[in-house]
Amino acid sequence: MYKVYMLLMALLLVNCGSGANDKKEVNVQPHVPASQDNVAMVAEPVAIVPIFDADSAYSFVARQVAFGPRVPGTATHRKCGDFLVNKLKSYGADVLVQEVGLKAYNGDTFIARNIIAQFQPEKSERIMLCAHWDSRPWADSDPDKANHYKPVPGANDGGSGVGVLLEIARQLSMNPTAVGVDIILFDAEDYGLHENDAETYASNRHSWALGSQYWSYFPHTSGYSPRYGILLDIVGAPNSVFHHEYFSMHYAENIVHKVWQWAHKAGYSAYFINEEGGAITDDHLYVNSTAGIPCIDIINYDPESPNGFGAYHHTLKDDMDWIDVETLKAVGQTVLTVIYNEK
């Protein structure tokens, strides 16, 4: 374990949080529809892919929620982080903990922990899988305004992606891949701008994804350069659909097509939709723009729904009622199929 302490000011008005404003003003070029030349074509499966145990993933989500809200700086956050570190170590990973002192847009300060689990660290060819393990400090989208400063349980928003990755870690411990795999659990993703603070703190543009912003400037290994990354966020709700997220397509279009093709080959075309989605400020944005690592976001975002993420999102209802084993299965089995077919 190593520790780095640094204050980091927060930047963006919205993250995977406010559907109406998810198409941001960011200095990127317009997306050009894919041609046959820039679409990654996947081969027929050549590897034996383990069976993803969705019940196991579900139990990992439930275990996180049982700690209580994982708000940075709280005892429940610390206890859950210790659990995640120990669980990943139990699966044989080399685990590093990047501790960093962060300062949120509103002046709150806390110690955050990015948790990095390396499987087969001796291999130079690597794939990065990531999710955020914290939960939102404030239920500022709750229909009851009395709840707007209460912490969110974070079952789907945070817990679901981590649950899938813990089950993938369990499979990696029993069935090594041809390439090395790094699982990174980012902290302080959801400490972004409270709805009531939009006018007061309008100049603080990058208030979300604080842990991944820091890691993108200071990765756990100097010169870290995996082939690509896959971020999982909000991947547990019943009847979820995963569109082609804007920044994923801009920075890593070939990886989006690769993953979606494998999903269709694995039988999950009802979940992985070949249509454009919104532009989501999430951990992958900084992994792409700052760290220079092509990284995609698998996230349940529906541009046609009222807030983009479901009525539970950033409310006290983001609990285990919104976790579905079939959705966890679709995401987990797809990711396993992708990484086990890397050579």
N, C-alpha and C positions, 0 to 999 in steps of 0.2 A: 504494500500500500504506500502511496505517497500523497503528500498534501500540498496544495497550492492555494494561497489566499490572495484574492484580488477582488476589488470592487468592480462590478460591471453594470453600467446603466442600461436600462431597458429601452427597447425601440418599437414596436409596431402597433397600430391601432386595433387590429383584429387578428385572431389566430383561428384555430379550428373552432371558433366560438360564435361569431355573429354572422349568420347566413347572408343577410342583406348586403354586407360590405365585403364579401370574400373575394371579389375581383378588385385587386389592389392596384395602386399606381406604383409599379416597380419598373426599374429600368431594364426591361428585357425586350427582345424583339418579338413581333407577333409570331404566333405559332403557324407554321406552314404544314398543311396536311401531308401525311407520310406518303412516300413513293415506294416502289418496290426496292429501290436502292438503299433506303435508310430504315426499312423495317427489318428487325431481326427475325429470321426464320428459325424455328426450333426443329431439331431433328426428332426422329422417333425415339421414345425412351430407350436408353441403353443401360440404365442402372436399376438396381433393385432399390425401390423407394420404401422406407418403413411406413407402416400404417400409423397415421396421426390419431392419437387417442383423445378425442374431444372431451370425454368425461374427465380425463386427467387435467386438461386445460381449464375446464370449468371449475374444478376444485382449486386450481391455482388462482383463479380470479376471486373465488369465494374467500380464499385464505387472505388475500390482500384486503378485501373489503372488511373482513372480520377485525382487522387492526383498528379500523376507524379511518376517517379522512387522512390522507397522506400529505398534509400541508407542510412544506418545508419549515423547519424550526420547531416542530412539535414532537412530543414524545412518541406519538403513534407513527409519525414519519420515520423517526430513528429506528423504531422496532421493526417496521416493515422493511426498511433498508437492510438491517442486519439479517433478517430472514432471507432476503433475496441473495445477499452475498453468500451466506452459508449454503443455500440450496444450490446455487451455481457451482460452488466448490465441491459439493457432494457429488456432482455429475462429472467431476474430473477436470473442470476448466481451470486455467490459470486466471485468477481474478485480481484485477487492479481496481482500486477505488480512488477516483479523482475528487478530492475534496476542495471546495472553493467557496470563499466568502462572496456572496452576491448582494447587490442592492437593487431592489425592485423600483419601478417607476414612482411609487408613492413614498419612498424612503425606507420601507421595511428592509431590514438586513437579516441574513440567515446563512447558515452553512449548508450548501447543497452537495450532493454526492452523485457523480456520474459513475455508474458501475459497469465495468468492462470485463467480459468473460471470453477468454481466448481458448478455442478448441484447436488442437494441433498447432500450437504457436510456431513450431519449427518450419511450417510450410510458408513459402513466400507468396504463393497465389492464394488470395483470400476473398471472402464474401463477408459483407457487413449486414447484420440484421439489427434493427433498433426499434425502440418504443420509449414512451415516457412513463415513469413509475409514480410520479407525484399526482395529486388531485387538486382541483380548483379550490382556492380558499373561500370563494364566495359564490353562492347560488344566485347570481345576479340576473338569471333568466327565469327564475321561479315565478309562477303566476301570483304567488303570495309575496307581496313586497316585504312582509315581516321576515322573510327568509333570505333576503338579498345579501346579508352579511354572515350567513351561516355556511360552513364548509360543505362541499359536495361529496357524497360517498365515492364517486369515481369508479363505479363498476365497469362501465363501458369506456368512458373517456379516461383512458390510462390503464385500467386494470385488465381489459380484454387483450390488448396487445402484449402486455407482459405475460399474461397467462398462456397465450399461444407460444411465446418465445421460451418460456420455462419448459413446456412440453417438447418443443424442438430441442432444447438443451438435453432433456432426458433421452431423446432419441439419438442425439449426437454422442452421448456417453456410451451407447451400446453399438452404434453403427457409424463408424467414421466415414466422412466424406472424402472425395479425392482432393479437395482443396480445403484450406483452413477456413474456419468460420469464427467470426467475432460477433458476440451478442452485446450490444451496448444499450443500457437502460439510462436514458437521460433524465435529469432532475429539473425541477422548476420550469417545466414547459407551460404550466397553466397558471402562472402568477401574473398574467397579463391584465391589461386595463379593465377596471370595473366599469360597467355600463354607466354608472353615475358620475364617473370621473372624466368622461370623454372631453368635455369642454375645458376643464381645469388643466388636464395633462395632454392637450392635443398635440403638443410639440414632441412628445415622447413616442416616437414611431415604432420602436422595436421593443415592446414591453413583454413579448411572449418568448418562449423557447430559450430561456436564459442559460440553462445548462448546456444545450447544444450549441448556443452561440459561443460560450466559453470554449467548449471542446473543439469547435471548428477552428478557432485560433490556436489552441494548444492541445492537439490530439495526444492520446496516451503514448504514442510512439512517434518519434520524429520521422518525418517522411512517410507516414502511414498512407498507403495507396492501394486499397482493395479494388477489385474489378468493378464493383458497384455496391450500392446499399439498397436495402428495402426497409422502409419504415412502416410499422403497423400502428394505426391509431383509430379508435372507435370501430372495432371489427367484431363486435359481439351481438349486436341487436338482431332480433328476428327479421327475416326478409330483407336483409341489408343488400344494397347494390353498390358496387365499386366502379366508378367511372374513371376515365383518363384524366387525372388531376393536372391542372394547367402547368405548374412549375415542373412537375415530373416530366411532362411532355417536352417542355422547353429544354431542360438540362439532360434528360436521359430517355429520350423517346424510344430508342431501341430496347431499353430494359423494360419499359412499360409493355411494349408489344411482346417481348419474350415471355414475361410473366403472365400476361393475359392469354397468350396462346397455350402455355402450359396449363393454365386454369381450365381452358376449354377442352383440352385433351384429357384432363383429369375428370371432366364431367361437371364443371361448375360454371358453365356459361350463364346460368340464371343469376349468378352473383357478380361475375366480372363482365361488365357491359362495355362493348366497344363504342362508347360515345364520350364526347367531351364533358368534363365536369368543371367545377369551380376552381378558382385559384386560392389555395389554402395556405395561410401562413402557419407553418408547422416546422418541426425540427429539420425536416429534409431541406427546407429552403436554405438554411445556413450551411448544412453539410455540402450542398451544391455550390452556393455562391461564395462562401468563405473558404471552406476546406478544399473545394475543387473536386469533390468525389461525386460521381453521378449517382444520384439516390432518388428513388421513387417513393411515393406515398400511397399505400393502400388504406383508404379511408372511406367510410360510409357517408358520402355527401350527395344529396339529391337537390340539384338546382331548382327543382319545381316545388319543393316542400317549403312551408312558411319560414323556417329558420335554417334550413339546410341540413340539420343533423338530428331532428326528432324532438318531440315535445319534452323528453326527459333531460335534454342536454343542458348542462349548467344549472340544474335544478336539484332539489333533494330527492327526486325520483330516479336519479341515475344509480340504481341499485341492482341487485341480482335478478330482479324481474325482467331486466332488459338484456340478459345474457342468454343466448340460445346456442345449444351444442351444435346444431347443424351449421350455423354460420361460422362458429369457431372451427369446425371440421373443414369447411370449404376453404377458409384462409390458411389454416395450418397445413392441410394436405397439399395445397398449391405451392406454398413456400418450400415444403420438403421436396416436392417434385422438382422444383427449380434447382435447389442447391445440390441435390443428389445427382443431377444430370450435368453438373459442371465438371469439366475435366481439366 
